[in-house]
Amino acid sequence: MIIVAIGTVAVGAWWLLAPRTSVPASDATSRADDFFKVPQDYKTTGGQKMKPRW
């Protein structure tokens, strides 16, 4: 148990004290825009008929 506790403290210290690499804001924004981007062309041919759910 002591080994697990020491390992946990070491990982926590490394996570808190490790130098962070800064990502430019424009790069992070463009990646977020690409991820949440809504497709502009929708497939409208074929498909399934709509039926009401009563």
Backbone as a ProteinNet text record, in pm:
[ID]
protein_1_A
[PRIMARY]
MIIVAIGTVAVGAWWLLAPRTSVPASDATSRADDFFKVPQDYKTTGGQKMKPRW
[TERTIARY]
80.7	0	85.8	198.2	288.4	343.8	373.8	425.9	321.8	195.7	87.7	71.4	79.1	65.9	180.2	302.5	417.6	403.7	359.8	339.2	232.6	125.5	17.8	65.4	140.2	194.1	290.6	373.2	469.3	398.1	296.4	221.4	148.1	89.3	20.5	114.9	233.3	331.8	379.7	403.5	447.1	339.1	214.1	102.6	87.6	105	88.9	210	328.9	450	514.7	465.4	524.7	503.5	604.2	587.1	483.9	397.1	291.7	338.5	306.8	334.5	210.8	229.7	114.5	78.3	-49.8	-102.7	-156.5	-118.4	-173.5	-325.7	-387.3	-533.5	-598.9	-540	-600.9	-601.3	-495.3	-487.8	-592.7	-607.8	-706.8	-847.9	-872.1	-1004.3	-1036	-938.8	-965.2	-989.9	-918.2	-943.4	-1082.6	-1126.2	-1260.6	-1365.5	-1342.4	-1437.3	-1447.5	-1335.1	-1337.7	-1413.7	-1399.4	-1464.4	-1615.6	-1660.9	-1803.8	-1868.9	-1799.1	-1849.1	-1969.4	-2072.9	-2193.7	-2176.2	-2205.3	-2190.3	-2287.2	-2240.1	-2321.8	-2395.6	-2350.1	-2417.8	-2479.9	-2610.2	-2682.8	-2731.7	-2723.2	-2771.9	-2924.1	-2989.4	-3136.1	-3200.3	-3124.6	-3182.6	-3192.1	-3292.4	-3310.9	-3358.1	-3320.4	-3353.4	-3479.5	-3526.8	-3640.1	-3760.2	-3878.4	-4002	-4029.7	-4081.7	-4116.6	-4255.3	-4272.5	-4404.4	-4430.4	-4552.2	-4579.7	-4570.4	-4524.2	-4517.9	-4635.9	-4735.9	-4853.5	-4843.7
-118.3	0	125.9	117.2	232.2	262.8	157.4	175.5	243.3	203	264.1	410.7	441.3	579.4	665.4	614.3	689.4	711.2	608.7	622.8	725.4	725	821.3	964.3	984.2	1117.4	1161.2	1070.3	1104.2	1143.9	1068.7	1101.1	1233.7	1257.3	1383	1501.4	1487.2	1595.1	1620.6	1515.4	1531.6	1601.8	1565.6	1624.4	1772.7	1808.7	1948.7	2034.9	1978	2058.1	2047.4	1961.2	1946	2072.9	2115.4	2236.3	2211.3	2306.8	2295.9	2360.6	2298.5	2360.8	2438.8	2563.4	2646.8	2626	2613.3	2597	2732.3	2780.8	2908.9	2905.1	3014.8	3019.3	2994.6	3043.9	3025.8	2879.1	2806.5	2663.8	2585.8	2615.7	2546	2577.1	2700.8	2740.2	2669.8	2660.7	2595.7	2446	2383.2	2240.9	2220	2309.5	2298.1	2321.8	2418.2	2444.7	2324.8	2260.8	2143.3	2028.7	2013.3	1901.7	1920.1	2043	2068.4	2120.9	2115	2169.7	2088.7	2160.6	2097.1	2076.2	1956.3	1934.9	2023.1	2077.4	2168.2	2096.6	1979.7	1905.4	1779.2	1769.9	1656.5	1566.1	1437.4	1340.6	1339.1	1372.2	1380.4	1279.4	1194.5	1095.5	961.7	884.3	753.8	770.1	678.5	691.9	616.3	641.4	570	662	609.8	687.5	722.3	841.3	882.1	830.1	781.2	737.1	793.3	831.5	890.3	784.8	828.7	740.5	779.3	697.5	728	661.1
0	0	0	65.7	70.2	-68.9	-143.8	-279.5	-368	-356	-434.3	-396.4	-266.4	-220.3	-273.1	-268.1	-319.1	-469.3	-540.7	-684.9	-717.3	-640.4	-662.7	-637.6	-531.7	-501.4	-611.3	-659.1	-764.4	-893.4	-930.6	-1051.9	-1034.9	-918.9	-893.9	-898.4	-840.7	-843.7	-986.1	-1060.9	-1199.5	-1280.6	-1258.9	-1333.2	-1300.1	-1173.3	-1132.9	-1167.6	-1161.1	-1176.1	-1313.4	-1399.7	-1532.3	-1613.7	-1688.7	-1771.2	-1880.3	-1896	-1996.4	-2126.1	-2237.5	-2366.4	-2405.7	-2434.2	-2468.5	-2614.5	-2638.5	-2773.6	-2815.9	-2932.9	-2977.6	-2980.4	-2943.7	-2933.9	-3068.6	-3175.2	-3307.3	-3347.8	-3311	-3343.4	-3266.5	-3137.2	-3055.7	-3103.6	-3143.1	-3192.7	-3323.1	-3413.3	-3541.7	-3522.8	-3428.4	-3403.6	-3345.4	-3257.6	-3200.3	-3307.8	-3396.3	-3504.7	-3598.3	-3626.4	-3713.4	-3648.8	-3518.1	-3448.3	-3443.1	-3415.8	-3400.4	-3527.7	-3638.5	-3764.2	-3813.2	-3854.3	-3906.1	-4055.7	-4106.7	-4250.9	-4328.7	-4439.9	-4519.1	-4632.5	-4670.2	-4776.6	-4718.4	-4729.3	-4673	-4785.1	-4761.6	-4858.5	-4849.5	-4959.1	-4957.9	-5051.6	-5116.3	-5206.7	-5135.3	-5174	-5111.5	-4968.3	-4884.8	-4744.4	-4706.7	-4588	-4532.9	-4526.7	-4556.2	-4548.9	-4402.9	-4384.4	-4248	-4214.2	-4095.2	-4051.1	-3911.8	-3883.3	-3752.1	-3641.9	-3525.9	-3408.6	-3319	-3313.5	-3231.5	-3100.1
[MASK]
++++++++++++++++++++++++++++++++++++++++++++++++++++++

